[in-house]
Amino acid sequence: MTQRQKSERLPTIFIAHGAPPLLDDARWVGELHQWAQSLPKPKAILILSAHWENRPVTLGATRTVPLVYDFPGFPRKHYEQQYPAPGAPELAERIRKELRNTQQVADDPERGLDHGAYVPLVAMYPEADVPVLQMSLPSENPQELFALGRALRSLRDEGVLIVGSGFITHNLRTLDWSGQSAAPAWATEFDAWTAGALARRDVDALLDYETKGPAVRIALPTREHFVPLLVNLGAADHGEKVDFPITGFWMSSLARRSVQFG
């Protein structure tokens, strides 16, 4: 396994997380695993998923508890998936200290990782040997989430991989489960607009994506899958390189684009 020096600052990343069947897609699993192999191994992972919004900012279990199978109608095997990653109580305490002057932090000690958190981590770190802490999104407000990312930025210098998990396009009514259809124009346009804004580091445009993004109402009929990216944007330095380790579409209209800052 090729890794950079462990003392090097960790990037911050946004993952297109996929539904549980992602783990049946050997190509996608391989891409995620290869991506993880290219990164320094984290001391801990802090993950914010589209599937947990709660105010105030809430920290999930700091010990290993059962996963949250927050999806209906899939084959039984997906409800038997395990991911017994260690908890990260030291990271939780560090976050409480970092945020104490700006906002309240709550705890939900029985809440396990939801599928937006554990599905990509099963592919990336299958040994489940990296401590993981999930944090709630306090809202879908772009400015608030960007500011939260900025407040967490220093964790990257302490071996913490800050992960946002969602989808740049997410309209479940448009899915082609056969995967045979080409991506519709609205999906490719919004995905390309987002990629361009990220490459230019056009923070103003990204924070105003609901007004400036093309076809946003069909690309994102709800916003929770896009907004974790704004935490990563805040956690990144302005001059940092932006890469897209994974691109393309899944089930025709879900953008697989994942993002790495740094």
Helices and strands as residue ranges (DSSP letters): E 12-16, G 20-24, H 26-38, E 44-49, E 57-59, G 76-79, H 89-99, E 105-107, H 115-124, E 132-134, H 142-152, G 153-158, E 160-166, G 172-174, H 185-200, H 203-207, H 209-212, H 216-219, H 228-235, E 242-246, E 249-250, E 254-255, E 258-261
